[in-house]
Amino acid sequence: MVEKQITTSKGTSLDEAAVQEFKVSIRGELIKPEDSGYDAARKVWNGMIDKRPALIVRCTGVADVISAVNFARANKLLVAVRGGGHNVAGNAVCDGGIVIDLSRMKGMRVDPAARTARAQAGLTWGEFDRETQAFGLALPGGIQSTTGIAGFTIGGGFGYLSRKYGLTVDNLLSVDVVTGEGRLLIASKTENSDLFWGIRGGGGNFGIVTSFEFKLHPVGPMILGGMLLHHLANAKEVLRFYRDYVAKAPEELSLFLGFVTAPKAPHLPERIQGTPVLAVIICYVGAIEEGERIIQSLRKFGPPEVDLVGPKPYVALQSMLDAANPPGWQNYWKSEYLKGFSDEAIDTLVDYAAKRPSSMSKILMGHLVGAVNRVSDDETPYSHRDAPFIININSMWSDITKDEENIKWAKDLWNAVQPFATGGVYVNFLMTEGADRVMAAYGKEKYERLVALKNKYDPTNFFSLNQNIKPGKR
Ligand SMILES: Cc1cc2nc3c(=O)[nH]c(=O)nc-3n(C[C@H](O)[C@H](O)[C@H](O)COP(=O)(O)OP(=O)(O)OC[C@H]3O[C@@H](n4cnc5c(N)ncnc54)[C@H](O)[C@@H]3O)c2cc1C
């Protein structure tokens, strides 16, 4: 019998016997290009990414991860690491290499008395919240329930709870990490503390995190939240009001903004369905009556076309935007931190919101002032803690013949907001934008510290498919 061979990204061949030996050694699943599940398994959230790995290994535990790393190293395979597959840059998959897919690793244990959780790297935020909310606990996590906790956390991570409780990494207690040599290390403030520093914003550069230990906070299960929808024609006045209001808002109150198109959903009045709106997204995590009092003036201003704010389960708020971000669409992002909302910045944003070539495109803005700023900047690689706002320009469309105009809109708006930007960027919102942008995520000093860590923990750049910190001279 002639043995089948798989060609790798490096032009070398993997023989079937070696692959078979690897397959029987693992507890998880090994998917090859000829397998029926291959096309589904190589898809990531961003539909623009169309890569064909030589192998996809769905690990079930640390032992599989170690075997996969050792197999990849022995066979000189390019390695991609997949958590939730949400990253817009699409580095969770690769051409001709091996995808180490952790999405089956969904174990989780909450200690309600200690208010901590140990979570495996394949969980999504929806799954994580389900477990913690059983005890009225939560962690600052993503604002979409389908995002993976792993890629999210190692870039920093922020959400509706961040004003009150900081970034996700500010609540990280320890991690289990498999290095490129296939060794398992525990990293915390007291053990491998340099690695622990690097993991809190340095992304997947140093190893594969197989599980995270987090500190949790009392939240919910019911909170006050939802959104106010204002017609785009009124957005400039609303943003000027928001600018002043948010400066005095307590940290229990988180206010995100989104220029979106109102969906054709039955809970919305017909007159607003399909029209461009400014959504003011509200999450209040204190006593509900107190929250009602605090948001009164915000609710009245305009008034909004639709008021969807009220007491609701925290998990409902956490999945409120899921339908607006379905998987498989073409996506192109540009992001920046903003110094604030000057009148000029507001005019620019509203003008570009009106020019969105696709109704699925969005301009999202998060207000991060609070606990995030109280952690000193050198505590983590995650940087720009003093920036009050972050903007994420999400171009999203389905017609692949319209790539150019949709990408151009995002780039043009990004160029137009430069005068209002701090110059920093959030690593988790980067596409493949080059070394300067990775440097902009950290600043020169921290970047050099990350290079030193890379030299120590991954000197061969085994983990290269990420916002890459290249080993080498500092
Ligand atoms: C719809 C949507 C909403 C979002 N909302 C938010 C938000 O509210 N706040 C926020 O901060 N960010 C948000 N993000 C950005 C998000 O933080 C990143 O996309 C993040 O990388 C997603 O993690 P993942 O595990 O799903 O991604 P993946 O694509 O699986 O992983 C991203 C990268 O992380 C690395 N990686 C993944 N898992 C591991 C691991 N276990 N060990 C080592 N390296 C690993 C790999 O390099 C991989 O390429 C959002 C993204 C989307 C698409």
The ligand as a MOL file (V3000), in Angstrom:
LIG
                    3D

  0  0  0     0  0            999 V3000
M  V30 BEGIN CTAB
M  V30 COUNTS 53 58 0 0 0
M  V30 BEGIN ATOM
M  V30 1 C -17.3970 39.6560 18.2740 0
M  V30 2 C -16.1900 39.9520 19.0940 0
M  V30 3 C -16.3230 40.5940 20.3090 0
M  V30 4 C -15.1930 40.8970 21.0720 0
M  V30 5 N -15.3570 41.5640 22.2480 0
M  V30 6 C -14.2720 41.8780 22.9940 0
M  V30 7 C -14.4220 42.5460 24.2360 0
M  V30 8 O -15.5130 42.8220 24.6960 0
M  V30 9 N -13.3000 42.8580 24.9290 0
M  V30 10 C -12.0530 42.5130 24.4990 0
M  V30 11 O -11.0880 42.7950 25.2120 0
M  V30 12 N -11.8900 41.8640 23.3280 0
M  V30 13 C -12.9640 41.5430 22.5670 0
M  V30 14 N -12.8010 40.8990 21.3760 0
M  V30 15 C -11.4380 40.6040 20.9130 0
M  V30 16 C -10.9300 39.3210 21.5430 0
M  V30 17 O -10.3050 39.6410 22.7600 0
M  V30 18 C -9.8980 38.6320 20.6440 0
M  V30 19 O -10.4870 38.3570 19.4160 0
M  V30 20 C -9.3580 37.3510 21.2730 0
M  V30 21 O -8.1480 37.0230 20.6480 0
M  V30 22 C -10.3290 36.2140 21.1500 0
M  V30 23 O -9.8720 35.0750 21.7940 0
M  V30 24 P -10.2170 33.6280 21.1910 0
M  V30 25 O -9.6590 32.6220 22.0960 0
M  V30 26 O -11.6450 33.5500 20.8350 0
M  V30 27 O -9.4090 33.7350 19.8340 0
M  V30 28 P -8.4680 32.7660 18.9820 0
M  V30 29 O -8.5940 33.2820 17.5900 0
M  V30 30 O -8.7570 31.3470 19.2170 0
M  V30 31 O -7.0520 33.0800 19.5670 0
M  V30 32 C -6.4150 34.2910 19.3090 0
M  V30 33 C -4.9220 34.0950 19.4170 0
M  V30 34 O -4.5880 33.9170 20.7900 0
M  V30 35 C -3.5900 32.9050 20.9220 0
M  V30 36 N -4.1700 31.8460 21.7580 0
M  V30 37 C -5.4540 31.4390 21.8160 0
M  V30 38 N -5.6060 30.5430 22.7910 0
M  V30 39 C -4.3950 30.3910 23.3700 0
M  V30 40 C -3.9070 29.6320 24.4560 0
M  V30 41 N -4.6980 28.8600 25.1760 0
M  V30 42 N -2.5980 29.7220 24.7820 0
M  V30 43 C -1.7650 30.5200 24.0750 0
M  V30 44 N -2.1670 31.2590 23.0260 0
M  V30 45 C -3.4750 31.2080 22.6940 0
M  V30 46 C -3.2040 32.4800 19.5310 0
M  V30 47 O -2.0930 33.2500 19.1270 0
M  V30 48 C -4.4040 32.8660 18.7060 0
M  V30 49 O -4.0620 33.1740 17.3900 0
M  V30 50 C -13.9090 40.5400 20.6030 0
M  V30 51 C -13.7800 39.8690 19.3960 0
M  V30 52 C -14.9030 39.5780 18.6420 0
M  V30 53 C -14.7380 38.8950 17.3230 0
M  V30 END ATOM
M  V30 BEGIN BOND
M  V30 1 1 1 2
M  V30 2 1 2 3
M  V30 3 2 2 52
M  V30 4 2 3 4
M  V30 5 1 4 5
M  V30 6 1 4 50
M  V30 7 2 5 6
M  V30 8 1 6 7
M  V30 9 1 6 13
M  V30 10 2 7 8
M  V30 11 1 7 9
M  V30 12 1 9 10
M  V30 13 2 10 11
M  V30 14 1 10 12
M  V30 15 2 12 13
M  V30 16 1 13 14
M  V30 17 1 14 15
M  V30 18 1 14 50
M  V30 19 1 15 16
M  V30 20 1 16 17
M  V30 21 1 16 18
M  V30 22 1 18 19
M  V30 23 1 18 20
M  V30 24 1 20 21
M  V30 25 1 20 22
M  V30 26 1 22 23
M  V30 27 1 23 24
M  V30 28 2 24 25
M  V30 29 1 24 26
M  V30 30 1 24 27
M  V30 31 1 27 28
M  V30 32 2 28 29
M  V30 33 1 28 30
M  V30 34 1 28 31
M  V30 35 1 31 32
M  V30 36 1 32 33
M  V30 37 1 33 34
M  V30 38 1 33 48
M  V30 39 1 34 35
M  V30 40 1 35 36
M  V30 41 1 35 46
M  V30 42 1 36 37
M  V30 43 1 36 45
M  V30 44 2 37 38
M  V30 45 1 38 39
M  V30 46 1 39 40
M  V30 47 2 39 45
M  V30 48 1 40 41
M  V30 49 2 40 42
M  V30 50 1 42 43
M  V30 51 2 43 44
M  V30 52 1 44 45
M  V30 53 1 46 47
M  V30 54 1 46 48
M  V30 55 1 48 49
M  V30 56 2 50 51
M  V30 57 1 51 52
M  V30 58 1 52 53
M  V30 END BOND
M  V30 END CTAB
M  END
